[in-house]
Amino acid sequence: MRKPCFAASAMLLVLVAAFAYGKTTEGVLDGVVLNGKGAPVGFAQVFWQTADGREPHATRANAAGHFRIAGIRQGLYEVRAQGLGMTSDWEHNVWVPAGREASVTLHLIHRTTPTGIHK
């Protein structure tokens, strides 16, 4: 009676291990960079890093302002862009799920130097 139970448990363990091995832990971060009028900004730089500020990376959007970052580990990321003398705010805690795609839209704005600040 113990042999069939052991064999069934071993078979189940093999199936679970095979499924877990084949499961991806990487996702895709997809997005677009827009200017203040909502038009795409071609060739803008896109920066991303893990939510804890580690592992910074950069890429460029294509001519239509679109970017696609494949093969990044599941987790939380911070993303921002710059181009045409403008910068977007950081998009914090962008969740990239394993085996799926996360999307973000980055809006470029003109930065002004704060007044009243002295060094």
Summary of the structure (lengths in Angstrom):
residues: 119
radius of gyration: 21.8
end to end distance: 80.9
largest distance: 82.8
contacts: 310
relative contact order: 0.23
helix: 18%
strand: 45%
